[in-house]
Amino acid sequence: MRKYYLTTNAFLILLIATLWVGCGSESTDQSEDTPTAEAEMPEEATAKFVANPQFIEKQEVSTLELGAKAPDFNLIGVDGEYHTLDEYDDAEVLVIVFTCNHCPTAQAYEERVMQVVEDYSNQSVQVIAISPNSPLGLMYSELGYTDLDDDYDAMILRAEHMDFNFPYLYDGDNEAASLKYGPVATPHAFVFDADRTLQYQGRLDKVEKPGTLNADDLRAAVDAVLAGETPETQTTKVFGCSTKWGWKTEYKDKANADWAAREVTLEKADVAGIKQIMKNEDSGKLRLINVWATWCGPCIVEYPDFIVLQRMYGARDFEFVSISADKPEEFDKALRFLEEKESGVANYLFSEDDKYALIEAVDSEWNGALPYTALIEPGGKIVWSHQGQIDFLELKRAIVDHPMIGRYY
């Protein structure tokens, strides 16, 4: 479904109609329930947790052995509260699932974890999820199946979006707890009895595809422990994305250096060329275009985030294309900006002076204010579009939920 946002600023509309001065704006109307800058703060406001991922020295990590006691922890949750092991003493069975936001395998099992929580809600079973990943070690190219990375604020967004029914705890600052448990991948489940002795560690079930199994291996272990028995199978191999330990920064640094070394070019495109870009006939990819200009404040502020999208999804059936609406004589200025932003993608500058011709060539339903962004399927169908600064989380979800991309392998 296409989305269009028209500015309510009459003065801007007048400028657009006469001079095609860009930088579209969005409505700033606020409902009575929306807090404003003048709203009084509570007298005893609680300081918000601020994540601070640290580099940690490389070390050998061993998975917790069967029969071992559950290591204690003190971790911040997406609820803004700290949680410790003894908080869950009343549960006869404790299930700890090491998972994360970005991994397609972890995402594939989220609903199964939620179903386990619901099905055992009256049987003294406590499920906890811990994200063991250090954001320092996560490369953009590893985010090709997700809308979110693994930092703490992103965990909050993921929990809200999926309506998680279990505690979701962050261990990305120093991974102190995760190092004691030793998850090898996400997801990795650990099942403890009432004495907090490890009775099972491994996969939730053997099929990654959602809707196939329902955490069969995990359920078998939980059922056995509830019955006071030893699970028939106590350990399995684990399939998923490897844990991102805080010393795994070498590949990320190399990837950043390789991207920075990419040549940045800028080509001129006339009306016919712009129309051809919008048709997206031969790429075979989901194409994201952004029309911008160096004189457009919102454009230059948000532009680096488009490069991040290319680095996230570029290894899949996706490409970002930029179109500069700067005047033809401002070619060098536009190129310098692109070089500063490391825009190693397909960059074009509209080579004609008639901006209304550009508007019609891009999208006849676009009213002309900048920036303008559109997501285009092969064949030219615009499946998502927006005028003005965009919500990148919304755009990421539009990309990753499109059938050409998808969250799972």
N, C-alpha and C positions, 0 to 999 in steps of 0.2 A: 504494500500500500504506500502510495506516495504521500509525503508530508510537505506542506508549504507554510511558511511563516511570513506574514506581511507586516511591515513596520506600521506602528500607530503614530509615529512622529510626523505630523503634517508638514513640518518644515523640511524634513528629510525627503518626503515624497515630492515636494515642490522642487527641491534641488535635483532629485533623480530625473524628474520629468523635463527639466530644463538643461541641466549640465551633466547628467549621469554621474553625479558625485556619489561614490559608493559607500562602503562600510555600513551594511544594513544593521538595524538594531531590532531588538526583540522587546516585547512588552515587559514593563517593569511594574505593572499593577500588582498590588499585594492585597490578599484577602485579609479580613480582620484577624485571622488566626496566624498570619505570617509574622514572625518576630521582626522588628525593625532595629536600626542602630540605636534608637532612643529607648528601646525596651530595657527595663531594669533587670539587672542580673541578680540571681539569688544571693542572699547574704553569705551563704556557705557553699560556694561553687566548688565542686570537686575537680581537681586538676586532671586533665585528660592525659592518658598515657601516650608518650611519644616514643615510638620504636627507635632503636639505635643499634642496628646490626654491626657486629664487630668481626673483624678478621680473626680467625683462630688458627693456631698452629696445626699442621697436618698430623694426624695420629691414626693409629689402628682402631677400628670400630668393630666390636663384636656384638652380635645379637644376643640378647639376654637368654640364658640357658633355662631349659625346663627345670622346674623345681626351685628356681630362684625367687626371691621376694621382690615385689614391685618396688622399684626405686621411688623415693619421694620426689615431689616437684612443687614448685611455686610459680605458677604461670598465669599471665594475664589472659582473660577470655574476651571474646567479642562483646560481652556484656559490660566491659570496663572494670570487672572485678577480678581479683587474684583468686586462684583455686589451688588447693593442695590435695595430696592423696588422702589424708585423713578426713577430708570433707565428705568422702563417699563411703565411710566405714560401715554404714547400715546396709549396704548392698551385699547380697550373698555372692554375686558374680560381678566382677568389674571387667569391662571390655574397653581397651584403649586401642583406637584406630589411628594410626599415623597417616595423615592424608594432607592434601593441599588444594589450592585453587586451580593452579595452572595445568596440572597433568590430565590428559584426556582419560586415562584409566581411572584416576581418582574421581573425576567427574562422573564417569560411567557408573560408579558404585555409590554415589551420594544418596540416591533414593532408596537403595537397598539398606544402607545404614539407617536411614530414617524409618524404614519399615520394621527393622529389627527393634528399634526403640519402641515403636508403637506396639508391636506384637508381644513384647516382654514387659510392658509397662506395669503389669500387676504381678510380676514374678521376681521382684527384688534383683533386677539386673540393671546396672548402670553403665551406659555407654558414654565414653568421652572421646572426642577427636582432638588430636594435637597436630599442628603443622610444624614439621621439623626443619623446614627449609630455611636457609639463610638467603635473603633477597640479594646478597652480594654475589652469589654464585649463579644467578639465573640470567641467562642470555635472552635477548629479544627473540631470537630464532626458536627458543623453546616455548614461546607463548603463542604458537600458531594455531592452537586449538582452544583458545580461551579469550575471555574479555578482561581477565584480571590477572595480576601477578600475585606473588605470595607475601606481600608486605601486610602489616597488621591492619591498616585501613581497608585494604582490599578484602581481607578476611571478613571484616564487618559487613561490607557490601555483599559478599557472597552469601553469608549467613542470612542476611535480610532477604535477599532475592530468592533463595531456596527455602526460606522459612525453616531453618534447621531446628530440630527438636532435641538437640543434644548440645552440651558445652563444646565450644570450639576454641581451643587454646593456642596461643602463639608462643613459639620457642625459637624464633628466628634471630634474636639478638646475640646469644652465645651458645645456643643449642645444648645447654647443660643437661637438661632432662633427656633429650633425644640421644645424646651420646651414651647415656646409661642403658637405654633400652635397645639401641642399635637397629632401628628400622633400615632395611636395605633399599626399600622402594615405597612409593605411595600408590595404593593403600597397603598397609601392613598391620595386621590385627594381632593383639595380645589379649589372652583371656586368663584372668586370675580368679582363684576361688575365694572363699570367705576369709581365709588366712592370708590372702594376697600372695599366694604361691602361683607361679606361672604354670598353667596346665595346657595351654595351646598357643602357638604363634605361627602365623602364615597368612594365607590368602583368605578372602571372604568366600569365594567360590572359584570355580575353574573357567568361567566364561566371562569375558570382558563385556560383551555386547549387552546393553541394558535390556531388561524385559525377558531375559532367557532363564537365568536361575535367580534365586533369592537368598544369597549369602548362605548356601547350603553347608559349607564346611564350618563356617562360623557358628551357625545355628546348632550343628551337631555337637560342637565343643561346648557351647553354652548349655544345651540340654543335658549333656553328661555331667557337667559340673553341678548343675542344679539338682541332679539326682544323686549327688555324692559319689559319682563314679569318675574314673579316669577316661578322657576322650579316647576313642578307638584310634583316631589319628591325632597326634599331638603336634606335628610340625609338617609344613608343606613349603615348597618353594613359593616365591612371591614374584608376580609380574607387575611391572609398572614403571614409572619414572624414577630414576635413581635419586636418593636423598641428596639435596644440594647442601653439602657441608660448607662451613665458612672459609675453608681454605681453597675451595674450587673456584678461584677467580682468574686463573691463567687463561682459560679459553674465552672468558668474557672480555678480558683486556685485549686479546688478539682479535676478537670479532670487532671490537670498537675501533681498533687501529686499522683493520682491513676496510671497514666502512669509510673511515675518514680519508683513506687513500683513494677512494673511487673518484674517477673523473666526473666533474660536473659540467654538463653542457646545456645550452639553451638554443632551441630552434625556433625560427619564425613560422607562423601558421596563419594563412588567410582564412576567409570564411569557409572555403571548401575543405581546408585542412581541419578546421575545428569541427565541422560536421562529420568528417571521417573519424575523428577521435571519439565523438559522441556515439557514432554507430557501433563502435567496438565489434567490428565484423570478423577480424582475423586473429585476435589475441587468444581466444579460448579461455579467457580469464574474467573473473569478476573485477571490473575496473572502477576505481575510485578517482574522481576528478575534483580538483579544487581550483576555483577561479579566484585569484588574489591580486594584490598590487602592493608595491612598496610604500605607497602613500596611505594605505588602509591600515590603521592601527590594529583592529582585531585580527586582520589577516596575518600580520607579521608576528603577533603574539602566539597565535595558535599553530602557525606553520610547522614548527619542529615536531609537533605531535603527529602530523601526517607522516613524517619520515619514520617515526617510531612504528606506525601502522605497517609501513612497507617492510620494516625489519622484522616485525612480528609475523606477518602473513605472506611475505614475499616468496617463501619457499613452497607455497601452495598455489592454488589457482586464483591468484590475486595480484593486482598491480595498482600502484598509485601513479597518477599523471597530474602534473601541475600545469596550469594555464595562467600566465601573467597578463593582466589587463593594463600594464604600464604602457605609456605611449611608445611607439616604435623607436623614437629617438632616445628613450630611457633604457635601451637594451643593455648597455654596460652596467647600469645601476642595478637592474634586475638580476643580471648574472652574478654580480658581486654578492648580492643578498643570498642567492641560491648557494654560492660557494661557502659563505659563512655558515649556512645551515646544513652543510654537507648533504645537499639534495641530489644524491647520485641516482636519480630516477629520470624518466622521460619528462623534460621540461619544455614548455612552449611559450612563446610570446605572440600575442595577436598582432599581426603585422599591418593592420589597417587602422585608420583613424575613426571609423564609424563604430562607436561602441554599441549602438543599437543593433547593428548587424551581428556583433558578437553575441549579444543577448539572445537574438533569435536563433543563431547557429547553435548555441549551447542548449537552450531550453525555452521554448516560446511561452511557457507558463512562469518563467522566472521574471520578476519585475525589475531586476537590474542592479539591486544593491549588493555590495560585496561585504564579506566573502560569500561565495556560493559553492556548495558541495553536493555531489550526486554520486550514487552508487549504481553502476550500469552493468546489466547482464550482457553476455555476448548476443549481438543482434540489436542492441540499442535500447532495450527496455530499462527505464529508470525505476529502480525498486526502492530507492530511498533518496530523499533530497532535503536540503535545508539551506535557508538563506540566513546569514548572520553567523556569529560564533556558535559552534556546535557543542553538544554534550558528547564528549568522546566515549564515555561509557555506553551511551545509547548507540553510537555508531559502531563500536566494537561488537555489541550484541547483534546489531543488524548484519554485520559481516560474518561473525562466527556461527550465527544461527541460519545463515543462508545455505540451501542445499549444496551449493558448490564448495562450501568450506566445511562446516559442521564441527561439532565438539569432539567427536569420537573418530577413531581410526576407521 
